[in-house]
Amino acid sequence: MIQVKSSIVDNQFFSHSPLSKEQTMIFQALLKERKKYTYKNEQQLLFELKLREQILHTAIRLAKSKARFTIFRFSRCNEQFWSRNHLGGFELKKNVTPADGINDIFENSQLYAFECATAIVIIFYKAVLDTIDRQTFNQLFANLLLYDWHYDEDLGVQTKTGNDYIPGDCLYFKNPDVDPEMPQWQGENTIYLGGDLYYGHGIGIKTKDEIIAALNKRRKKAAKKSAYLLEQTTRVDFKYLSRFANSEQRIALPFDPSHLFIGKIGSSTFLNL
């Protein structure tokens, strides 16, 4: 077992590592957190860094796409790949593979419109698709339905209380005094991009204050409560999904022992910078 923790981050460590800029940022965030993050082996940790990085890239790509924000009532999809049901969700057509259906949202984004929860699930699926083998993705996520927070159990989405925000997490901004005529703005699901940047479908890539300001414009008259960032995180099951890493990803992180203090308690190994 590997447990990642640190009170001091030595940037020299990363000069000895093949991590990308985004992966390094994510690893630093894990190290700085008071919460202990434990991994079975180096491959499991590396997989999480890669998948989180892909979530960031996918969120930015969706932000730059022509996919629009709308409520379920007015949702749209490419009918060559999806069937829109009576709830406004998208059901994958039988002759379409899950990989092709997800990829089309980004390739023909102008044909799509959906709300922010669906956008987060789409980002998670696409990031996983770009991280694991395509055939494995199709086997795991057959019969896809894109609707609100509906997701395949193999995605393993979990929401937990806490403010241990790591880039690649879905974070929620709550708007308690929302205008009752605009219930779609009762909150905003976002992907935390690191630093002070968040992507929310319908708002774009903004800072924390900018997202709060955007939600506050959609409050009822004489509202007294500001929108705020909720102390909770929503994540895919990185450890479970790491089982499906392809052979190229099943390698160990080349940690430089000269920059690490390594100790053991029971079966756990602690890495400290």
Backbone as CSV, one residue per row, in Angstrom:
resi,resn,N_x,N_y,N_z,CA_x,CA_y,CA_z,C_x,C_y,C_z
1,MET,0.837,-1.201,0.000,0.000,0.000,0.000,0.869,1.247,0.000
2,ILE,0.443,2.277,-0.722,1.161,3.544,-0.776,0.242,4.638,-0.269
3,GLN,0.734,5.409,0.676,-0.054,6.521,1.207,0.687,7.815,0.905
4,VAL,0.025,8.695,0.160,0.653,9.936,-0.265,0.310,11.042,0.708
5,LYS,1.315,11.669,1.283,1.081,12.793,2.173,2.344,13.636,2.237
6,SER,2.185,14.904,2.580,3.333,15.789,2.684,2.930,17.107,3.296
7,SER,3.843,17.704,4.028,3.618,19.056,4.551,4.428,20.057,3.750
8,ILE,5.443,19.573,3.041,6.292,20.432,2.225,6.471,19.781,0.864
9,VAL,6.218,20.526,-0.201,6.388,19.999,-1.545,7.703,20.500,-2.117
10,ASP,8.586,19.598,-2.439,9.880,19.933,-3.013,9.773,19.839,-4.525
11,ASN,9.773,20.963,-5.207,9.588,20.966,-6.647,10.685,20.213,-7.386
12,GLN,11.852,20.029,-6.752,12.921,19.294,-7.396,12.526,17.847,-7.651
13,PHE,11.611,17.329,-6.839,11.172,15.942,-7.026,10.603,15.742,-8.416
14,PHE,9.849,16.717,-8.878,9.148,16.558,-10.135,10.074,16.640,-11.348
15,SER,11.259,17.189,-11.164,12.207,17.224,-12.269,12.744,15.830,-12.565
16,HIS,12.552,14.895,-11.639,13.009,13.516,-11.821,11.848,12.597,-12.201
17,SER,10.709,13.189,-12.502,9.514,12.403,-12.777,9.006,12.712,-14.180
18,PRO,8.382,11.743,-14.859,7.853,11.974,-16.209,6.468,12.601,-16.194
19,LEU,5.998,13.045,-15.046,4.655,13.605,-14.965,4.529,14.855,-15.822
20,SER,3.359,15.000,-16.461,3.069,16.205,-17.222,2.835,17.367,-16.272
21,LYS,2.692,18.562,-16.829,2.434,19.748,-16.010,1.153,19.583,-15.205
22,GLU,0.112,19.068,-15.857,-1.171,18.893,-15.176,-1.098,17.798,-14.125
23,GLN,-0.411,16.696,-14.446,-0.274,15.615,-13.481,0.512,16.062,-12.254
24,THR,1.532,16.880,-12.484,2.313,17.414,-11.370,1.440,18.280,-10.471
25,MET,0.600,19.123,-11.072,-0.314,19.965,-10.293,-1.258,19.110,-9.453
26,ILE,-1.775,18.038,-10.047,-2.692,17.153,-9.333,-1.967,16.443,-8.188
27,PHE,-0.745,15.965,-8.460,0.026,15.273,-7.434,0.347,16.213,-6.276
28,GLN,0.681,17.441,-6.599,0.951,18.428,-5.556,-0.292,18.655,-4.694
29,ALA,-1.455,18.694,-5.339,-2.704,18.888,-4.596,-2.956,17.716,-3.654
30,LEU,-2.683,16.499,-4.110,-2.834,15.324,-3.255,-1.885,15.392,-2.061
31,LEU,-0.664,15.819,-2.322,0.346,15.888,-1.269,0.007,16.929,-0.208
32,LYS,-0.588,18.029,-0.623,-0.871,19.130,0.289,-2.104,18.890,1.154
33,GLU,-2.941,17.937,0.755,-4.177,17.705,1.499,-3.914,17.048,2.851
34,ARG,-4.689,17.447,3.839,-4.600,16.819,5.163,-5.131,15.390,5.115
35,LYS,-6.111,15.168,4.253,-6.656,13.824,4.101,-5.588,12.911,3.515
36,LYS,-5.549,11.671,3.977,-4.567,10.710,3.493,-5.117,9.960,2.289
37,TYR,-4.366,9.941,1.219,-4.748,9.220,0.011,-3.878,7.976,-0.102
38,THR,-4.517,6.823,-0.103,-3.807,5.549,-0.086,-4.025,4.788,-1.381
39,TYR,-2.945,4.189,-1.895,-2.996,3.453,-3.151,-2.346,2.085,-2.978
40,LYS,-2.856,1.130,-3.707,-2.350,-0.245,-3.625,-0.936,-0.336,-4.173
41,ASN,-0.667,0.428,-5.231,0.650,0.406,-5.858,0.841,1.678,-6.676
42,GLU,2.029,1.821,-7.271,2.343,3.018,-8.042,1.446,3.166,-9.267
43,GLN,1.104,2.032,-9.882,0.271,2.072,-11.081,-1.093,2.675,-10.781
44,GLN,-1.653,2.352,-9.624,-2.965,2.874,-9.237,-2.920,4.395,-9.066
45,LEU,-1.840,4.876,-8.481,-1.662,6.316,-8.322,-1.480,6.990,-9.670
46,LEU,-0.638,6.417,-10.510,-0.386,7.003,-11.826,-1.656,7.045,-12.664
47,PHE,-2.479,5.997,-12.566,-3.729,5.970,-13.320,-4.634,7.125,-12.896
48,GLU,-4.734,7.368,-11.588,-5.568,8.477,-11.121,-5.052,9.815,-11.637
49,LEU,-3.745,9.996,-11.628,-3.178,11.244,-12.145,-3.524,11.425,-13.619
50,LYS,-3.434,10.345,-14.386,-3.727,10.420,-15.822,-5.206,10.667,-16.076
51,LEU,-6.064,9.980,-15.329,-7.501,10.158,-15.545,-7.949,11.543,-15.103
52,ARG,-7.431,12.021,-13.980,-7.768,13.382,-13.552,-7.304,14.396,-14.596
53,GLU,-6.107,14.193,-15.129,-5.618,15.089,-16.174,-6.565,15.083,-17.372
54,GLN,-7.042,13.906,-17.750,-7.932,13.799,-18.891,-9.270,14.469,-18.610
55,ILE,-9.728,14.429,-17.356,-10.958,15.135,-16.987,-10.786,16.636,-17.215
56,LEU,-9.625,17.175,-16.850,-9.350,18.596,-17.076,-9.385,18.919,-18.562
57,HIS,-8.679,18.118,-19.370,-8.627,18.360,-20.814,-10.025,18.285,-21.431
58,THR,-10.813,17.306,-20.976,-12.155,17.120,-21.529,-13.070,18.283,-21.162
59,ALA,-12.977,18.751,-19.930,-13.800,19.890,-19.505,-13.481,21.127,-20.340
60,ILE,-12.206,21.368,-20.564,-11.801,22.528,-21.365,-12.288,22.380,-22.801
61,ARG,-12.209,21.150,-23.319,-12.681,20.908,-24.688,-14.187,21.148,-24.803
62,LEU,-14.944,20.701,-23.791,-16.389,20.938,-23.824,-16.688,22.424,-23.706
63,ALA,-15.898,23.132,-22.911,-16.084,24.578,-22.767,-15.899,25.297,-24.098
64,LYS,-14.998,24.789,-24.926,-14.700,25.408,-26.219,-15.610,24.903,-27.335
65,SER,-16.436,23.907,-27.021,-17.302,23.316,-28.043,-18.536,24.184,-28.285
66,LYS,-19.371,23.719,-29.201,-20.603,24.434,-29.528,-21.821,23.832,-28.829
67,ALA,-21.577,22.884,-27.933,-22.685,22.316,-27.151,-23.268,23.411,-26.260
68,ARG,-24.564,23.473,-26.186,-25.233,24.545,-25.465,-25.833,24.068,-24.145
69,PHE,-26.059,25.030,-23.265,-26.733,24.758,-21.997,-28.230,24.957,-22.193
70,THR,-29.022,24.016,-21.677,-30.474,24.171,-21.692,-31.076,23.258,-20.638
71,ILE,-32.349,23.448,-20.362,-33.047,22.575,-19.421,-33.470,21.302,-20.160
72,PHE,-33.874,20.277,-19.390,-34.221,18.987,-19.980,-35.302,19.118,-21.054
73,ARG,-36.211,20.022,-20.828,-37.341,20.186,-21.751,-36.886,20.515,-23.165
74,PHE,-35.777,21.216,-23.282,-35.307,21.660,-24.602,-33.988,21.003,-25.015
75,SER,-33.640,19.894,-24.388,-32.376,19.235,-24.716,-32.371,18.739,-26.163
76,ARG,-31.153,18.648,-26.723,-30.997,18.202,-28.108,-29.827,17.232,-28.194
77,CYS,-29.899,16.333,-29.188,-28.807,15.400,-29.421,-28.762,15.035,-30.896
78,ASN,-27.672,14.405,-31.307,-27.537,13.912,-32.678,-28.321,12.608,-32.779
79,GLU,-29.400,12.628,-33.519,-30.297,11.481,-33.569,-29.732,10.311,-34.353
80,GLN,-28.568,10.463,-34.984,-27.904,9.333,-35.620,-27.261,8.423,-34.572
81,PHE,-27.000,8.984,-33.403,-26.317,8.241,-32.347,-27.186,8.015,-31.112
82,TRP,-28.093,8.955,-30.846,-28.882,8.926,-29.620,-30.369,9.105,-29.912
83,SER,-31.191,8.567,-29.013,-32.629,8.826,-29.045,-32.969,9.677,-27.826
84,ARG,-33.655,10.780,-28.046,-34.046,11.642,-26.937,-35.336,11.103,-26.336
85,ASN,-35.326,10.790,-25.028,-36.531,10.242,-24.409,-37.443,11.346,-23.880
86,HIS,-38.565,10.962,-23.292,-39.569,11.928,-22.869,-39.106,12.794,-21.698
87,LEU,-38.032,12.375,-21.023,-37.499,13.157,-19.909,-36.450,14.170,-20.357
88,GLY,-36.057,14.054,-21.614,-34.999,14.927,-22.109,-33.627,14.299,-22.020
89,GLY,-33.575,13.007,-21.686,-32.313,12.287,-21.635,-31.973,11.674,-22.978
90,PHE,-30.733,11.226,-23.128,-30.257,10.650,-24.381,-29.986,9.160,-24.193
91,GLU,-30.668,8.319,-24.983,-30.476,6.880,-24.930,-29.674,6.449,-26.151
92,LEU,-28.600,5.706,-25.917,-27.738,5.266,-27.001,-28.488,4.304,-27.916
93,LYS,-28.409,4.530,-29.227,-29.076,3.646,-30.168,-28.366,2.297,-30.228
94,LYS,-29.118,1.246,-30.538,-28.606,-0.116,-30.453,-27.451,-0.384,-31.409
95,ASN,-27.400,0.307,-32.523,-26.338,0.051,-33.504,-25.126,0.948,-33.297
96,VAL,-25.084,1.659,-32.177,-24.000,2.607,-31.897,-23.216,2.134,-30.683
97,THR,-21.884,2.166,-30.776,-21.071,1.792,-29.627,-21.010,2.961,-28.644
98,PRO,-20.836,2.681,-27.364,-20.718,3.755,-26.379,-19.600,4.741,-26.725
99,ALA,-18.473,4.244,-27.200,-17.353,5.118,-27.550,-17.734,6.081,-28.668
100,ASP,-18.412,5.568,-29.704,-18.829,6.429,-30.816,-19.853,7.457,-30.360
101,GLY,-20.760,7.039,-29.480,-21.776,7.964,-28.993,-21.170,9.101,-28.194
102,ILE,-20.247,8.790,-27.299,-19.602,9.827,-26.492,-18.730,10.724,-27.359
103,ASN,-17.971,10.138,-28.261,-17.095,10.943,-29.124,-17.884,11.910,-29.995
104,ASP,-19.080,11.503,-30.425,-19.870,12.370,-31.303,-20.282,13.661,-30.616
105,ILE,-20.457,13.614,-29.306,-20.835,14.835,-28.575,-19.773,15.914,-28.754
106,PHE,-18.524,15.504,-28.904,-17.430,16.446,-29.066,-17.133,16.728,-30.546
107,GLU,-17.417,15.759,-31.399,-17.156,15.939,-32.826,-18.262,16.726,-33.519
108,ASN,-19.497,16.577,-33.047,-20.636,17.310,-33.611,-21.374,18.047,-32.495
109,SER,-20.613,18.801,-31.744,-21.148,19.452,-30.540,-22.292,20.414,-30.831
110,GLN,-22.330,20.964,-32.045,-23.376,21.929,-32.388,-24.767,21.302,-32.379
111,LEU,-24.834,19.971,-32.377,-26.120,19.277,-32.396,-26.640,18.964,-30.997
112,TYR,-25.896,19.367,-29.972,-26.224,18.973,-28.607,-26.534,20.171,-27.716
113,ALA,-27.451,19.928,-26.797,-27.760,20.903,-25.741,-28.238,20.112,-24.526
114,PHE,-27.708,20.439,-23.347,-28.038,19.710,-22.125,-27.702,20.584,-20.930
115,GLU,-28.092,20.128,-19.725,-27.839,20.922,-18.528,-26.534,20.481,-17.863
116,CYS,-26.208,21.104,-16.713,-24.855,20.978,-16.174,-24.541,19.624,-15.552
117,ALA,-25.526,18.946,-14.967,-25.252,17.635,-14.384,-24.918,16.621,-15.471
118,THR,-25.708,16.640,-16.549,-25.427,15.765,-17.682,-24.048,16.062,-18.257
119,ALA,-23.680,17.335,-18.289,-22.372,17.724,-18.813,-21.244,17.092,-18.006
120,ILE,-21.383,17.060,-16.687,-20.349,16.469,-15.842,-20.200,14.984,-16.140
121,VAL,-21.318,14.274,-16.250,-21.267,12.839,-16.526,-20.646,12.587,-17.895
122,ILE,-20.974,13.423,-18.872,-20.378,13.299,-20.208,-18.861,13.476,-20.120
123,ILE,-18.421,14.457,-19.359,-16.987,14.695,-19.181,-16.316,13.473,-18.561
124,PHE,-16.931,12.909,-17.550,-16.365,11.721,-16.900,-16.243,10.562,-17.896
125,TYR,-17.316,10.314,-18.653,-17.270,9.218,-19.634,-16.171,9.448,-20.669
126,LYS,-16.115,10.639,-21.215,-15.131,10.927,-22.258,-13.710,10.803,-21.718
127,ALA,-13.478,11.266,-20.504,-12.144,11.175,-19.908,-11.731,9.722,-19.715
128,VAL,-12.670,8.893,-19.254,-12.379,7.468,-19.092,-12.100,6.835,-20.450
129,LEU,-12.908,7.170,-21.445,-12.712,6.646,-22.797,-11.314,6.955,-23.316
130,ASP,-10.824,8.151,-23.043,-9.511,8.563,-23.531,-8.366,8.059,-22.653
131,THR,-8.705,7.317,-21.606,-7.680,6.819,-20.692,-7.528,5.303,-20.756
132,ILE,-8.624,4.591,-21.042,-8.560,3.128,-21.103,-8.764,2.660,-22.539
133,ASP,-8.654,1.360,-22.754,-8.838,0.763,-24.072,-10.276,0.946,-24.554
134,ARG,-10.435,1.272,-25.831,-11.752,1.545,-26.407,-12.692,0.341,-26.285
135,GLN,-12.180,-0.851,-26.562,-13.012,-2.045,-26.474,-13.484,-2.279,-25.050
136,THR,-12.600,-2.062,-24.101,-12.970,-2.207,-22.693,-14.043,-1.200,-22.314
137,PHE,-13.903,0.033,-22.789,-14.911,1.063,-22.521,-16.270,0.616,-23.036
138,ASN,-16.313,0.087,-24.253,-17.586,-0.346,-24.832,-18.210,-1.482,-24.033
139,GLN,-17.393,-2.354,-23.479,-17.906,-3.458,-22.676,-18.437,-2.975,-21.327
140,LEU,-17.738,-2.014,-20.739,-18.126,-1.512,-19.423,-19.400,-0.682,-19.465
141,PHE,-19.558,0.092,-20.538,-20.614,1.106,-20.547,-21.628,0.911,-21.672
142,ALA,-22.023,-0.326,-21.879,-23.052,-0.615,-22.886,-24.388,-0.011,-22.451
143,ASN,-25.240,0.275,-23.435,-26.596,0.799,-23.163,-26.562,2.105,-22.374
144,LEU,-25.770,3.047,-22.820,-25.629,4.315,-22.115,-26.925,5.123,-22.117
145,LEU,-27.167,5.773,-20.993,-28.227,6.766,-20.868,-27.612,8.007,-20.253
146,LEU,-27.734,9.127,-20.952,-27.242,10.404,-20.448,-28.437,11.226,-19.984
147,TYR,-28.585,11.322,-18.687,-29.707,12.073,-18.121,-29.392,12.458,-16.687
148,ASP,-29.216,13.755,-16.443,-28.993,14.260,-15.102,-27.809,13.507,-14.482
149,TRP,-27.968,13.017,-13.244,-26.895,12.292,-12.567,-27.022,10.782,-12.751
150,HIS,-27.709,10.338,-13.783,-27.768,8.913,-14.089,-26.426,8.503,-14.695
151,TYR,-25.844,7.428,-14.193,-24.562,6.963,-14.718,-24.432,5.462,-14.511
152,ASP,-23.610,4.833,-15.321,-23.349,3.403,-15.203,-22.603,3.128,-13.901
153,GLU,-22.930,2.034,-13.231,-22.295,1.716,-11.951,-20.782,1.525,-12.085
154,ASP,-20.311,1.155,-13.266,-18.871,0.975,-13.459,-18.110,2.297,-13.451
155,LEU,-18.823,3.408,-13.589,-18.168,4.705,-13.462,-17.862,4.995,-11.997
156,GLY,-18.689,4.446,-11.118,-18.424,4.524,-9.685,-18.447,5.928,-9.116
157,VAL,-19.342,6.768,-9.584,-19.399,8.149,-9.101,-19.832,8.179,-7.639
158,GLN,-19.076,8.907,-6.818,-19.396,9.038,-5.402,-19.287,10.495,-4.973
159,THR,-20.224,10.922,-4.150,-20.203,12.272,-3.601,-19.982,12.172,-2.095
160,LYS,-18.974,12.886,-1.607,-18.636,12.849,-0.191,-18.467,14.251,0.354
161,THR,-18.798,14.426,1.626,-18.616,15.703,2.290,-17.130,15.952,2.535
162,GLY,-16.709,17.195,2.357,-15.314,17.542,2.610,-14.844,18.622,1.664
163,ASN,-13.772,19.307,2.050,-13.216,20.371,1.211,-11.820,20.016,0.699
164,ASP,-11.560,18.730,0.553,-10.291,18.289,-0.032,-10.444,18.296,-1.555
165,TYR,-10.445,19.498,-2.112,-10.690,19.683,-3.539,-9.423,19.380,-4.342
166,ILE,-9.525,18.415,-5.258,-8.413,18.023,-6.104,-8.800,18.289,-7.561
167,PRO,-7.895,18.865,-8.377,-8.221,19.079,-9.791,-8.756,17.806,-10.446
168,GLY,-9.868,17.940,-11.125,-10.539,16.794,-11.715,-11.778,16.390,-10.941
169,ASP,-11.982,16.969,-9.768,-13.201,16.741,-8.987,-14.355,17.545,-9.571
170,CYS,-15.563,17.058,-9.354,-16.758,17.859,-9.602,-17.121,18.542,-8.290
171,LEU,-17.215,19.868,-8.317,-17.594,20.652,-7.146,-18.906,21.377,-7.442
172,TYR,-19.689,21.612,-6.389,-21.021,22.181,-6.572,-21.152,23.533,-5.893
173,PHE,-21.622,24.515,-6.665,-21.948,25.837,-6.130,-23.453,25.894,-5.913
174,LYS,-23.861,26.124,-4.678,-25.285,26.143,-4.324,-25.802,27.566,-4.305
175,ASN,-27.021,27.751,-4.813,-27.658,29.066,-4.870,-28.963,29.002,-4.073
176,PRO,-28.916,29.189,-2.753,-30.083,28.944,-1.887,-31.265,29.878,-2.125
177,ASP,-31.013,31.096,-2.606,-32.094,32.055,-2.840,-32.402,32.207,-4.322
178,VAL,-32.341,31.096,-5.051,-32.561,31.137,-6.492,-33.938,31.692,-6.839
179,ASP,-34.003,32.386,-7.938,-35.275,32.868,-8.473,-36.144,31.655,-8.798
180,PRO,-37.333,31.537,-8.213,-38.188,30.362,-8.455,-38.584,30.194,-9.917
181,GLU,-38.461,31.250,-10.699,-38.767,31.149,-12.124,-37.589,30.632,-12.934
182,MET,-36.438,30.464,-12.280,-35.252,29.932,-12.953,-34.623,28.820,-12.099
183,PRO,-35.367,27.747,-11.834,-34.872,26.689,-10.947,-33.607,26.004,-11.454
184,GLN,-33.339,26.128,-12.765,-32.124,25.519,-13.304,-30.860,26.163,-12.748
185,TRP,-31.012,27.328,-12.099,-29.863,28.025,-11.528,-29.818,27.905,-10.015
186,GLN,-30.423,26.830,-9.487,-30.361,26.585,-8.042,-28.959,26.155,-7.622
187,GLY,-28.129,25.903,-8.591,-26.742,25.545,-8.318,-26.016,25.288,-9.612
188,GLU,-24.719,25.110,-9.535,-23.912,24.858,-10.728,-22.901,23.758,-10.429
189,ASN,-22.995,22.673,-11.199,-21.996,21.615,-11.143,-20.788,22.044,-11.959
190,THR,-19.619,21.936,-11.382,-18.403,22.385,-12.064,-17.307,21.327,-11.966
191,ILE,-16.373,21.411,-12.892,-15.136,20.641,-12.800,-14.054,21.584,-12.305
192,TYR,-13.414,21.204,-11.214,-12.333,22.021,-10.660,-11.083,21.819,-11.504
193,LEU,-10.587,22.905,-12.091,-9.461,22.843,-13.006,-8.126,23.114,-12.334
194,GLY,-8.152,23.476,-11.050,-6.928,23.813,-10.337,-6.787,25.317,-10.203
195,GLY,-5.950,25.746,-9.260,-5.807,27.183,-9.024,-7.128,27.735,-8.544
196,ASP,-7.645,28.699,-9.243,-8.960,29.263,-8.918,-9.844,29.252,-10.151
197,LEU,-9.791,28.152,-10.904,-10.590,28.049,-12.113,-11.506,26.835,-12.064
198,TYR,-12.743,27.036,-12.559,-13.759,26.000,-12.550,-14.496,26.063,-13.883
199,TYR,-14.882,24.893,-14.396,-15.721,24.886,-15.601,-17.129,24.460,-15.235
200,GLY,-18.091,25.323,-15.560,-19.496,24.997,-15.362,-20.228,25.149,-16.682
201,HIS,-20.926,24.109,-17.119,-21.644,24.163,-18.390,-22.760,25.200,-18.286
202,GLY,-22.710,26.177,-19.149,-23.683,27.270,-19.108,-23.084,28.546,-18.562
203,ILE,-21.983,28.424,-17.824,-21.284,29.596,-17.283,-19.897,29.739,-17.907
204,GLY,-19.258,28.609,-18.175,-17.932,28.635,-18.790,-16.836,28.441,-17.765
205,ILE,-15.617,28.748,-18.158,-14.471,28.638,-17.265,-14.318,29.954,-16.512
206,LYS,-14.529,29.900,-15.216,-14.543,31.107,-14.390,-13.844,30.862,-13.062
207,THR,-13.570,31.950,-12.358,-13.050,31.841,-10.996,-14.212,31.564,-10.051
208,LYS,-13.877,31.240,-8.825,-14.896,30.994,-7.808,-15.804,32.212,-7.641
209,ASP,-15.214,33.387,-7.526,-16.009,34.606,-7.335,-16.892,34.892,-8.535
210,GLU,-16.405,34.604,-9.723,-17.191,34.861,-10.939,-18.391,33.919,-11.030
211,ILE,-18.220,32.672,-10.626,-19.343,31.734,-10.641,-20.387,32.147,-9.602
212,ILE,-19.935,32.529,-8.433,-20.856,32.989,-7.394,-21.609,34.234,-7.859
213,ALA,-20.908,35.147,-8.508,-21.547,36.363,-9.020,-22.599,36.028,-10.077
214,ALA,-22.282,35.061,-10.941,-23.230,34.661,-11.987,-24.490,34.050,-11.376
215,LEU,-24.330,33.237,-10.348,-25.487,32.635,-9.687,-26.284,33.682,-8.904
216,ASN,-25.587,34.631,-8.305,-26.281,35.671,-7.531,-27.171,36.547,-8.406
217,LYS,-26.871,36.621,-9.685,-27.712,37.389,-10.615,-29.021,36.673,-10.890
218,ARG,-29.086,35.390,-10.509,-30.286,34.597,-10.743,-31.016,34.304,-9.440
219,ARG,-30.949,35.234,-8.491,-31.643,35.060,-7.221,-32.997,35.778,-7.242
220,LYS,-33.844,35.393,-6.294,-35.144,36.034,-6.168,-34.985,37.462,-5.645
221,LYS,-36.010,38.248,-5.754,-35.972,39.622,-5.276,-35.766,39.650,-3.760
222,ALA,-35.005,40.622,-3.316,-34.696,40.790,-1.891,-33.966,39.582,-1.307
223,ALA,-33.229,38.889,-2.142,-32.469,37.728,-1.667,-31.409,38.167,-0.665
224,LYS,-31.217,37.376,0.357,-30.258,37.696,1.409,-29.077,36.725,1.456
225,LYS,-29.251,35.550,0.856,-28.202,34.535,0.909,-27.445,34.473,-0.416
226,SER,-26.141,34.569,-0.320,-25.294,34.467,-1.511,-25.105,33.005,-1.900
227,ALA,-24.841,32.791,-3.165,-24.416,31.468,-3.614,-23.062,31.170,-2.976
228,TYR,-22.728,29.899,-2.859,-21.468,29.540,-2.216,-21.008,28.158,-2.696
229,LEU,-19.736,27.889,-2.518,-19.169,26.593,-2.882,-19.448,25.601,-1.761
230,LEU,-20.140,24.535,-2.091,-20.499,23.529,-1.108,-19.278,22.681,-0.760
231,GLU,-19.134,22.333,0.496,-18.001,21.514,0.923,-18.310,20.040,0.663
232,GLN,-18.175,19.652,-0.587,-18.353,18.265,-0.984,-17.609,18.038,-2.302
233,THR,-17.271,16.792,-2.554,-16.592,16.425,-3.800,-17.320,15.261,-4.451
234,THR,-17.366,15.278,-5.777,-17.949,14.177,-6.545,-16.876,13.654,-7.477
235,ARG,-16.601,12.349,-7.385,-15.500,11.747,-8.141,-15.908,10.398,-8.721
236,VAL,-15.235,10.016,-9.792,-15.363,8.643,-10.280,-14.538,7.746,-9.365
237,ASP,-14.704,6.451,-9.500,-13.939,5.499,-8.686,-12.612,5.218,-9.390
238,PHE,-11.622,6.032,-9.105,-10.328,5.923,-9.774,-9.681,4.557,-9.551
239,LYS,-9.744,4.053,-8.334,-9.082,2.784,-8.020,-9.729,1.627,-8.771
240,TYR,-11.054,1.600,-8.813,-11.741,0.539,-9.546,-11.419,0.624,-11.039
241,LEU,-11.490,1.806,-11.600,-11.246,1.970,-13.029,-9.802,1.659,-13.402
242,SER,-8.875,1.778,-12.440,-7.470,1.487,-12.727,-7.261,0.022,-13.088
243,ARG,-8.211,-0.832,-12.740,-8.121,-2.253,-13.118,-8.116,-2.428,-14.629
244,PHE,-8.678,-1.445,-15.318,-8.843,-1.559,-16.757,-7.803,-0.755,-17.537
245,ALA,-6.748,-0.340,-16.841,-5.661,0.372,-17.511,-5.022,-0.544,-18.540
246,ASN,-4.644,0.038,-19.681,-3.994,-0.796,-20.687,-2.558,-1.101,-20.281
247,SER,-1.907,-1.973,-21.031,-0.580,-2.452,-20.662,0.447,-1.330,-20.587
248,GLU,0.292,-0.283,-21.399,1.244,0.823,-21.393,1.175,1.608,-20.090
249,GLN,0.017,1.560,-19.432,-0.157,2.303,-18.191,0.262,1.496,-16.969
250,ARG,0.482,0.213,-17.140,0.852,-0.636,-16.005,2.352,-0.575,-15.757
251,ILE,2.800,0.600,-15.431,4.203,0.816,-15.130,4.299,1.540,-13.802
252,ALA,5.444,1.479,-13.190,5.630,2.131,-11.900,6.111,3.550,-12.086
253,LEU,5.690,4.428,-11.197,6.220,5.784,-11.203,7.691,5.745,-10.795
254,PRO,8.594,6.377,-11.532,10.012,6.333,-11.207,10.357,7.325,-10.104
255,PHE,9.904,7.062,-8.886,10.217,7.953,-7.777,11.721,7.996,-7.552
256,ASP,12.240,9.159,-7.293,13.663,9.336,-7.008,13.866,9.239,-5.496
257,PRO,14.489,8.176,-5.015,14.650,7.982,-3.571,15.373,9.134,-2.877
258,SER,16.215,9.877,-3.616,16.948,10.970,-2.986,16.043,12.109,-2.581
259,HIS,14.806,12.112,-3.104,13.866,13.179,-2.771,12.687,12.673,-1.954
260,LEU,12.803,11.455,-1.434,11.696,10.873,-0.690,12.138,10.323,0.656
261,PHE,11.248,10.432,1.625,11.414,9.732,2.888,10.375,8.622,2.888
262,ILE,10.815,7.385,3.015,9.909,6.254,2.903,9.856,5.513,4.230
263,GLY,8.644,5.270,4.720,8.490,4.535,5.961,7.300,3.611,5.875
264,LYS,7.227,2.642,6.769,6.136,1.683,6.737,5.475,1.574,8.108
265,ILE,4.148,1.452,8.075,3.367,1.116,9.257,2.448,-0.031,8.831
266,GLY,2.713,-1.203,9.344,1.950,-2.358,8.915,2.211,-2.650,7.449
267,SER,1.127,-2.744,6.671,1.273,-3.035,5.244,1.301,-1.784,4.390
268,SER,1.271,-0.597,5.030,1.225,0.659,4.294,2.620,1.278,4.160
269,THR,2.876,1.823,2.978,4.104,2.555,2.729,3.787,4.036,2.626
270,PHE,4.554,4.892,3.297,4.284,6.315,3.309,5.351,7.038,2.500
271,LEU,4.910,7.836,1.547,5.819,8.634,0.745,5.732,10.072,1.192
272,ASN,6.846,10.646,1.619,6.866,12.024,2.102,7.944,12.809,1.393
273,LEU,7.550,13.946,0.854,8.548,14.818,0.222,9.151,15.729,1.262
